[in-house]
Amino acid sequence: MAEVAYRTNASRIADEERDVRVEDYLNDKLQNTTDLANIDSLLEDVKAQQLLLQQQLQEAKTDLNENTKASVAHSNDLHRRARHFKSQQNDVDRRLMIVTQSETSDDAVQIFDSSMESLRKLDVAQEYMELLTEVESLSAEGRRNFKKSPQDALQPYLRLQILVNALKDAQPAAEDAAPHLVDHVDRTARTLWKQMKDAFASEFEATLEKMQWPRKDVTLDRQLEREWTDGVKKLLELQEPELRARDSQTTNSTGGDEHLVLLPLEVMAKPLELRFKYHFEGDRPTNKLDKPEYFLSHVIGLLNTYDEFFAIYLQPILREHFGKSNLALTSIYIDSTSALITAFLPMLRHKILALMPQISQQPQLLSHLIHELMSFDVSLRDEWKYDGGSAIEEWQGLTWEILVKKDWFGQWLEVEKSFALSRYQNIIDTPESGEIDYDSVDPGATKPTYAAIRVNDLLETVTDRYRPLTCFSQKLRFLIDIQITIFDRFHSRFHDSLEAYLARTSSIARTVQGVSRETQAELQGLGGLERLCRIYGSAEYLEKKMRDWSDDVFFLDLWDELQDRARRSTGKNLAGPMSVEDVAERTSSTVGSEEDSGALFDETAGAYKRLRVRTEGVIQDMLMYSLRESLRPYGRINPWSSLSAESSSSLSLTAELDATVQQLNDYLSFLSKVLAQAPLRRIVRQVALAMQAFLWDHVLMRYTFSASGIAQFQRDVEVIWETMDRWLGEGQGEMGTLKLKEGLVLLGLPVKSDEGEGNGDEDVGLGLWEVEKRAFRSNESGREVLDELGLEVLSESEARHVLERIIELGH
């Protein structure tokens, strides 16, 4: 009943929804009476739509019937295949249990898998045996052939070498599953290679004996050249697989592995090596620990002697043999000169490595050997164009091998540092080291001390000693551990000297330490000035040198590489134990930043600059203090109100100013010899301002002046100006005391009556009375009259104060 009621209710709801839709449709189509005229067309459209819907419904029913039949057929097929598979599975389980004699199918599967694994191992063992059989067959064929026809022995050897390379390449994928097999095949190939090499080398040595090798003027006739060429080619063919394998390893690695020596050159180098050992490994006079240049120059001599022979006879063979392979890109295989150098390097390595322990405790010999080695490496790189087989990276050299690979760099660095610091101390201890050197720089430049020049020469020598190094970290260690360390020590010495001077000349020191008048006079006089100029000149000289070094190509390249490494740094040390922060602290704060500015000596040069600027300030203070003290007697006299009429042309310098002028002259005479014009003028400008302030405050503003007093004061100031101009140039004295100069202009204004009754002279411009009236009238009037007089420095109030000092005005 409930289901019937539910269906009835659903039918009723559907009818109601249909009625609503019909009503909405009619309301939409029949909105007014005019729409009733279209009722026929509307009925036709509805019928057409009904017909289309019925057609679509029929097609859908047809598709549904077809899909239902297909689904039933597919389901029946799946059931049939499932039954067939289950029947087969039961049949397999039954057979497997019969074969394995098991009671259950799971036990049967385990036993069957174990049998298959055994079968797989049997197949692998069979393949191993087949490979070992092939290896033994190739080895035996090679041994048989090279005795009768060495050329025929190359083919089995090459096949054997291919097997070795293939096994080695397959090992990573096989997770090193057969190391013993690979080792056996490799040893078999090497044994055969050694036997063939010995046989080929013996034949080649016989040919060399016919050539009388290593005679200097070796010439080959046609027959002998043919034998020599055949011997070279056989050795090259024998070695080629090994060369290719080594070249591939070198390409895929970043290590500094030694390159192979070409076998023909190895054989030809043997008698030369015996000669080398005879001269440099026995008791011969040529074998001296302190003369490594003997055996190094001997090798250069061998290159000069035999390079032409190999260029004529060997170079065409190398080009023909390797020209079409990747080995043609490696200079030590394709270039006869590079190949010859490579052949000489092993005997050099042996000699050097044997020599190092003997001289390790003798610093001078160790240093000498390393520097001779660097010169030798530079000669091979620059003169002989040797690149070590790499066209991309520069050959590191034997020096790099000894210092880095054999780890001798730390000891050598300590030796060089000890030498440099010892030389530095000797420079400092020299009696004349603190004296000023007037001859080593241009006449117009600031003069440094002998010590500064010699320390600079020492550091330039250090640069020359490590410039040939190819390792970045080694060069940076030299820079920081030796050069910047010496710069820092020298800076500390001058800094301490300046601090000692300040301590002894301060008022507290004079009171507490009881500095004598004689010592005080020496420190404040020319002696103290010379002491300060030593510091200033040395600081400026070394600061400029460091700026110049920063523009040197060597240091620019080092800076660029430092920046590149610092920016890519992942927290590892840049040079030895030094981190990026440590290097930045010793070189430049911009290390590792994205800034384009900066240089290696920024921090050190900055320290010297601060020392120079501070010393310049101390020189200024010392001169100003000394001259102010000298001017005090002059400031206490008062002859300025005298009414005596003395001709200005006959005026002499005031006696109380004689000492000041003489002292100023002595100071400027000395400073002009030791300072360049720019710092000299900077210092004297401040001194002139200090003297101007004293004369203004203690003379001009303190006393009143008559005409004769004005003339005398003008004369005194002119003498000071003349003294300054004598050492600084015309007009420099007045430029330093413009305020005082303009005050003197006001003091020297002529006295003219208002009615123009004068002494009959021509009009000389503004008179004292007119200027006085206009100056005191107002600030605007005062500024106008000062402008008319050309006075730019004095203010209106200062001008009034000056005018008040004139007796004639009677203020």
Secondary structure, DSSP 8 states (H G I E B T S, - for coil): -HHHHHHHHHHHHHHHHHHHHHHHHHHHH-SSGGGGGGHHHHHHHHHHHHHHHHHHHHHHHHHHHHHHHHHHHHHHHHHHHHHHHHHHHHHHHHHHHHHHT-SSHHHHHHHHHHHHHHHHHHHHHHHHHHHHHHHHHHHHHHHHHHHH-HHHHHHHHHHHHHHHHHHHHHTTTTTS--HHHHHHHHHHHHHHHHHHHHHHHHHHHHHHHHHTTT-TT----HHHHHHHHHHHHHHHHHHHHHHHHHHHHHHH--S-------HHHHHHHHHHHHHHHHHHSSSSTT--TT-HHHHHHHHHHHHHHHHHHHHHHHHHHHHHHHTTSGGGG-HHHH-HHHHHHHHHHHHHHHHHHHHHHHHTT-HHHHHHHHHHHHHHHHIIIIIS---TT-SSS---HHHHIIIIIS--HHHHHHHHHHHHHHHHHHHHHSGGGGSB-SSSS-TTS---BHHHHHHHHHHHHHHHHHTT---HHHHHHHIIIIIIHHHHHHHHHHHHHHHHHHHHHSHHHHHHT---HHHHHHHHSHHHHHHHHHHHHHHHHHHHHHHHHHTSHHHHHHHHHHHHHHHT--S--SBTTB-HHHHHHHS-TTTTSS-S---TTHHHHHHHHHHHHHHHHHHHHHHHHHHHHHHHHHHH---TT------GGG----HHHHHHHHHHHHHHHHHHHHS-HHHHHHHHHHHHHHHHHHHIIIIITTS-B-HHHHHHHHHHHHHHHHHHHHHH-TTHHHHHTHHHHHHHHHHT-----TT---SS----SS-HHHHHHHHHH-HHHHHHHHHHTT--S--HHHHHHHHHTBGGG--
